[in-house]
């Protein structure tokens, strides 16, 4: 049961992963500017 992800959960996890990564990159970018 636990190994199977429905398409909705897969996309939600993927979007969340990309969003978090983007936020981390932006924070690093702003730190470099200052």
N, CA, C and O atoms as a CHARMM CRD file, in Angstrom:
* protein
*
  136
    1    1 UNK  N      0.84200  -1.21100   0.00000 PROA 1      0.00000
    2    1 UNK  CA     0.00000   0.00000   0.00000 PROA 1      0.00000
    3    1 UNK  C      0.87700   1.26100   0.00000 PROA 1      0.00000
    4    1 UNK  O      0.67000   2.17100  -0.80300 PROA 1      0.00000
    5    2 UNK  N      1.84200   1.30000   0.89800 PROA 2      0.00000
    6    2 UNK  CA     2.60900   2.52400   1.07500 PROA 2      0.00000
    7    2 UNK  C      3.52000   2.85900  -0.10500 PROA 2      0.00000
    8    2 UNK  O      3.89900   4.01600  -0.29000 PROA 2      0.00000
    9    3 UNK  N      3.87500   1.84100  -0.90700 PROA 3      0.00000
   10    3 UNK  CA     4.82400   2.09300  -1.98800 PROA 3      0.00000
   11    3 UNK  C      4.15200   2.75400  -3.17900 PROA 3      0.00000
   12    3 UNK  O      4.83000   3.36700  -4.00400 PROA 3      0.00000
   13    4 UNK  N      2.83300   2.64200  -3.28700 PROA 4      0.00000
   14    4 UNK  CA     2.12100   3.18100  -4.44800 PROA 4      0.00000
   15    4 UNK  C      1.65400   4.60000  -4.17000 PROA 4      0.00000
   16    4 UNK  O      0.95000   4.84600  -3.19000 PROA 4      0.00000
   17    5 UNK  N      2.04500   5.54100  -5.03400 PROA 5      0.00000
   18    5 UNK  CA     1.57700   6.91300  -4.92200 PROA 5      0.00000
   19    5 UNK  C      0.58400   7.18700  -6.03900 PROA 5      0.00000
   20    5 UNK  O      0.83000   6.86600  -7.20200 PROA 5      0.00000
   21    6 UNK  N     -0.53700   7.78500  -5.67000 PROA 6      0.00000
   22    6 UNK  CA    -1.48000   8.19400  -6.70200 PROA 6      0.00000
   23    6 UNK  C     -0.90100   9.37400  -7.46800 PROA 6      0.00000
   24    6 UNK  O     -0.07300  10.10100  -6.92000 PROA 6      0.00000
   25    7 UNK  N     -1.30700   9.58800  -8.71200 PROA 7      0.00000
   26    7 UNK  CA    -0.76200  10.69100  -9.50700 PROA 7      0.00000
   27    7 UNK  C     -0.89100  12.04200  -8.79700 PROA 7      0.00000
   28    7 UNK  O      0.00700  12.88000  -8.88600 PROA 7      0.00000
   29    8 UNK  N     -1.99700  12.25000  -8.09800 PROA 8      0.00000
   30    8 UNK  CA    -2.20200  13.53700  -7.41700 PROA 8      0.00000
   31    8 UNK  C     -1.14300  13.71700  -6.33800 PROA 8      0.00000
   32    8 UNK  O     -0.54300  14.78600  -6.23300 PROA 8      0.00000
   33    9 UNK  N     -0.91000  12.68700  -5.54000 PROA 9      0.00000
   34    9 UNK  CA     0.09700  12.79600  -4.47900 PROA 9      0.00000
   35    9 UNK  C      1.47800  12.97800  -5.07700 PROA 9      0.00000
   36    9 UNK  O      2.30700  13.71000  -4.53700 PROA 9      0.00000
   37   10 UNK  N      1.72500  12.30200  -6.20300 PROA 10     0.00000
   38   10 UNK  CA     3.03600  12.42600  -6.85800 PROA 10     0.00000
   39   10 UNK  C      3.27900  13.85900  -7.30100 PROA 10     0.00000
   40   10 UNK  O      4.34200  14.42200  -7.03500 PROA 10     0.00000
   41   11 UNK  N      2.30400  14.44900  -7.97100 PROA 11     0.00000
   42   11 UNK  CA     2.48000  15.82200  -8.45800 PROA 11     0.00000
   43   11 UNK  C      2.56600  16.80200  -7.30400 PROA 11     0.00000
   44   11 UNK  O      3.33500  17.76200  -7.35400 PROA 11     0.00000
   45   12 UNK  N      1.76900  16.56100  -6.25300 PROA 12     0.00000
   46   12 UNK  CA     1.81000  17.45800  -5.10100 PROA 12     0.00000
   47   12 UNK  C      3.18800  17.41900  -4.45700 PROA 12     0.00000
   48   12 UNK  O      3.74000  18.45600  -4.09000 PROA 12     0.00000
   49   13 UNK  N      3.73700  16.22400  -4.32200 PROA 13     0.00000
   50   13 UNK  CA     5.06800  16.08900  -3.72600 PROA 13     0.00000
   51   13 UNK  C      6.12100  16.73500  -4.62100 PROA 13     0.00000
   52   13 UNK  O      7.03900  17.39200  -4.13000 PROA 13     0.00000
   53   14 UNK  N      5.98900  16.54800  -5.93600 PROA 14     0.00000
   54   14 UNK  CA     6.95500  17.11300  -6.87000 PROA 14     0.00000
   55   14 UNK  C      6.91900  18.63800  -6.82600 PROA 14     0.00000
   56   14 UNK  O      7.96100  19.28900  -6.75100 PROA 14     0.00000
   57   15 UNK  N      5.71300  19.20100  -6.87400 PROA 15     0.00000
   58   15 UNK  CA     5.56300  20.66200  -6.83000 PROA 15     0.00000
   59   15 UNK  C      6.11200  21.20600  -5.52000 PROA 15     0.00000
   60   15 UNK  O      6.79100  22.23200  -5.49900 PROA 15     0.00000
   61   16 UNK  N      5.81100  20.50300  -4.41900 PROA 16     0.00000
   62   16 UNK  CA     6.29000  20.96100  -3.11500 PROA 16     0.00000
   63   16 UNK  C      7.81100  20.93200  -3.06700 PROA 16     0.00000
   64   16 UNK  O      8.44100  21.84600  -2.53500 PROA 16     0.00000
   65   17 UNK  N      8.40400  19.86600  -3.63000 PROA 17     0.00000
   66   17 UNK  CA     9.86300  19.73800  -3.65400 PROA 17     0.00000
   67   17 UNK  C     10.48900  20.88100  -4.44800 PROA 17     0.00000
   68   17 UNK  O     11.45500  21.49900  -4.00100 PROA 17     0.00000
   69   18 UNK  N      9.93100  21.16200  -5.63700 PROA 18     0.00000
   70   18 UNK  CA    10.46600  22.22500  -6.48700 PROA 18     0.00000
   71   18 UNK  C     10.30300  23.57700  -5.80200 PROA 18     0.00000
   72   18 UNK  O     11.20600  24.41200  -5.84400 PROA 18     0.00000
   73   19 UNK  N      9.13400  23.79300  -5.16300 PROA 19     0.00000
   74   19 UNK  CA     8.88100  25.06900  -4.50600 PROA 19     0.00000
   75   19 UNK  C      9.86500  25.30100  -3.37100 PROA 19     0.00000
   76   19 UNK  O     10.43000  26.38800  -3.25000 PROA 19     0.00000
   77   20 UNK  N     10.07400  24.29300  -2.54500 PROA 20     0.00000
   78   20 UNK  CA    11.00500  24.42500  -1.42200 PROA 20     0.00000
   79   20 UNK  C     12.41300  24.67300  -1.92800 PROA 20     0.00000
   80   20 UNK  O     13.14600  25.49500  -1.37800 PROA 20     0.00000
   81   21 UNK  N     12.79000  23.95400  -2.98500 PROA 21     0.00000
   82   21 UNK  CA    14.12800  24.13300  -3.54000 PROA 21     0.00000
   83   21 UNK  C     14.29300  25.54800  -4.09500 PROA 21     0.00000
   84   21 UNK  O     15.34300  26.16700  -3.91800 PROA 21     0.00000
   85   22 UNK  N     13.26500  26.05900  -4.76200 PROA 22     0.00000
   86   22 UNK  CA    13.30900  27.41200  -5.32200 PROA 22     0.00000
   87   22 UNK  C     13.46500  28.43000  -4.19800 PROA 22     0.00000
   88   22 UNK  O     14.25600  29.36700  -4.31300 PROA 22     0.00000
   89   23 UNK  N     12.71500  28.25300  -3.11600 PROA 23     0.00000
   90   23 UNK  CA    12.81100  29.18500  -1.99100 PROA 23     0.00000
   91   23 UNK  C     14.21900  29.15600  -1.41400 PROA 23     0.00000
   92   23 UNK  O     14.78200  30.20400  -1.09700 PROA 23     0.00000
   93   24 UNK  N     14.79100  27.96600  -1.27500 PROA 24     0.00000
   94   24 UNK  CA    16.14800  27.85400  -0.73900 PROA 24     0.00000
   95   24 UNK  C     17.15200  28.55300  -1.65600 PROA 24     0.00000
   96   24 UNK  O     18.06700  29.22500  -1.18100 PROA 24     0.00000
   97   25 UNK  N     16.97900  28.39300  -2.96700 PROA 25     0.00000
   98   25 UNK  CA    17.89200  29.04100  -3.90900 PROA 25     0.00000
   99   25 UNK  C     17.77400  30.56000  -3.81600 PROA 25     0.00000
  100   25 UNK  O     18.77900  31.26700  -3.87700 PROA 25     0.00000
  101   26 UNK  N     16.54400  31.06100  -3.66800 PROA 26     0.00000
  102   26 UNK  CA    16.35500  32.50300  -3.57500 PROA 26     0.00000
  103   26 UNK  C     16.97000  33.04600  -2.28800 PROA 26     0.00000
  104   26 UNK  O     17.57600  34.11700  -2.29200 PROA 26     0.00000
  105   27 UNK  N     16.81500  32.31200  -1.19200 PROA 27     0.00000
  106   27 UNK  CA    17.41200  32.75900   0.07000 PROA 27     0.00000
  107   27 UNK  C     18.93200  32.82100  -0.06300 PROA 27     0.00000
  108   27 UNK  O     19.56400  33.77000   0.40200 PROA 27     0.00000
  109   28 UNK  N     19.51300  31.80400  -0.70000 PROA 28     0.00000
  110   28 UNK  CA    20.96200  31.78200  -0.90100 PROA 28     0.00000
  111   28 UNK  C     21.38300  32.95200  -1.78800 PROA 28     0.00000
  112   28 UNK  O     22.42400  33.56900  -1.56100 PROA 28     0.00000
  113   29 UNK  N     20.56900  33.25300  -2.79800 PROA 29     0.00000
  114   29 UNK  CA    20.86600  34.33900  -3.73000 PROA 29     0.00000
  115   29 UNK  C     20.88100  35.67700  -2.99300 PROA 29     0.00000
  116   29 UNK  O     21.78900  36.48600  -3.18800 PROA 29     0.00000
  117   30 UNK  N     19.87800  35.91000  -2.15000 PROA 30     0.00000
  118   30 UNK  CA    19.80400  37.17000  -1.42600 PROA 30     0.00000
  119   30 UNK  C     20.94000  37.29300  -0.41700 PROA 30     0.00000
  120   30 UNK  O     21.44400  38.38900  -0.17100 PROA 30     0.00000
  121   31 UNK  N     21.34000  36.16400   0.16600 PROA 31     0.00000
  122   31 UNK  CA    22.46700  36.20600   1.10000 PROA 31     0.00000
  123   31 UNK  C     23.74200  36.61000   0.36200 PROA 31     0.00000
  124   31 UNK  O     24.56500  37.35500   0.89600 PROA 31     0.00000
  125   32 UNK  N     23.90000  36.11800  -0.86000 PROA 32     0.00000
  126   32 UNK  CA    25.10100  36.44700  -1.63100 PROA 32     0.00000
  127   32 UNK  C     25.11800  37.93000  -2.01700 PROA 32     0.00000
  128   32 UNK  O     26.18500  38.53900  -2.09900 PROA 32     0.00000
  129   33 UNK  N     23.94900  38.50400  -2.25300 PROA 33     0.00000
  130   33 UNK  CA    23.88000  39.91200  -2.65400 PROA 33     0.00000
  131   33 UNK  C     24.32500  40.80900  -1.50200 PROA 33     0.00000
  132   33 UNK  O     25.07800  41.76100  -1.70500 PROA 33     0.00000
  133   34 UNK  N     23.86000  40.50600  -0.30200 PROA 34     0.00000
  134   34 UNK  CA    24.14100  41.37000   0.84600 PROA 34     0.00000
  135   34 UNK  C     25.60400  41.36100   1.23100 PROA 34     0.00000
  136   34 UNK  O     25.99600  42.04000   2.18000 PROA 34     0.00000
